[in-house]
């Protein structure tokens, strides 16, 4: 997070976890790729999560929210991921607002059931 990898670097990272050479990766593979990158770069989970939250529209102090529809768009269209992000959002959006507050966003990104 907070990085701007080149297109070549993105393809390399995806190819490292795309075992079937399908051109797409699962949520689990995406999480594994991010975790590997954090270990290599010495990233801080909390600051990475907050950076991602801010990049999606939240505030740097953890206030505000991320619009669920924007998150869905980014995951599906910009990342090209094939996960059921709507279901995952429904599970973490405990108040049903369609807005993902920081605690919900953090839960979405750190849930162990999403990692493996």
HELIX and SHEET records of a PDB file:
HELIX    1   1 UNK A    7  UNK A   17  1                                  11    
HELIX    2   2 UNK A   27  UNK A   41  1                                  15    
HELIX    3   3 UNK A   45  UNK A   55  1                                  11    
HELIX    4   4 UNK A   68  UNK A   73  1                                   6    
HELIX    5   5 UNK A   74  UNK A   78  3                                   5    
HELIX    6   6 UNK A   85  UNK A   92  1                                   8    
HELIX    7   7 UNK A  102  UNK A  110  1                                   9    
HELIX    8   8 UNK A  112  UNK A  115  1                                   4    
SHEET    1   A 2 UNK A  66  UNK A  67  0                                        
SHEET    2   A 2 UNK A  99  UNK A 100 -1                                        
END                                                                             
